[in-house]
Amino acid sequence: MLTRLTKLTACTLLGAAVLAGTGCTTKVTRLDSSEEVALSDRWNAKDSELVANEMISDMLSFPWARDFEMNNSRRPTVIISRIANKSHEHIAIDTFVNDIKRAIIRSGRADFVAGGDERDAVRDERRDQELNAKDAKAMGQEKAADFALSGTINSIVDQVGNDRVTFYQVDLKLIDMESNIEVWNGQKKIQKLQEKSKFGF
């Protein structure tokens, strides 16, 4: 009798475990890339895009671009010198830099020139073409940058109990490469409130 009861209990527990295992499913929903999905108060792709677009729009509203074009009969060229992440979390700086590049190029007010690893890769390709291609582009014909863009991303976290406010501050500045004059200085602030239920619901 005890053995039958033990077997029955074991089968019941096994069945419950199987049902519990099959009852937990993962659902994946495809979303529009322009739609913001904020699962936490962390910096996300929408923050990167919005900050880049707003700051570059502000940068190009200053007179440096217009004055340069009037004096030189061409659009200014911009290079990204360095944007440092000084925040408390990992931020994909490359994504933010690419958002800035797109905003500059789409504006039609300034040209963007490659720097760093991108520039080195182009130079390597040009050397290879000189050896192997009939109509290779000549070395020493690169367009120099007229202005250098640099900046930082900082953050402050303020938390009391289950509630947390995360504050981000992005500072960017544009320097005239010839005169070393700072022709633009921009700042963008973001605050995010994350509230958690005391009961975990």
C-alpha positions, 0 to 999 in steps of 0.5 A: 500500500505504501509503495503504491502511494509512493509511486502515485505521489512520485507520478503526481510530482513528475506530472506537475513538474512537466506542466510547470516546465511546459507552462513557461514560454518565451514570446518574441515580438518584432518591433519597429526600430523607431519605437522606444522600448524602455525596460529599465532606466538605463541609456538606450538606443532611443536616448542615443538617437534623440541626443545626437539629433538634437545636439547636432541640430543645435550645433549647426544652428550656430554661425560657424558653419555659415561663416566658414562656407561664406569665407571658403566657398565650401562646406566645412568638414568635421571629424569626431575626435573623442567622445568618452563614456564617464557614466556609471554604466556601459554605453555603446559609444560607437552607436552614439558616434554613428548617430552623430555622423548620420545627423551631420551628413543628413543636415547637408550643412557640413561634411564628415571625414573619417578618423581613427581606425576608419581612416587607417582602414581607408589608407590601407585600402588605398595602398593596396589599390596603388599596387593592384588597381589601374585607376587607384586613388592617389595618396596624400589627397585626403580632405583635412578636417576643419573642425573637431568634435569631442565630448563626454557622457556623465551620469548621476544615480539617486536612489531611495528605497525602490525608487531610482532617478538616473540623470545623464548629461552629454557635453559636446564641443566643436573646435576650429582646427586652425585657430583652436577656437571653441565655436560651439559648446552644447549640453543635453540632459536626460532624467529617468525615473524607475519606480518598483512596486514594494510587493514585486508586482 
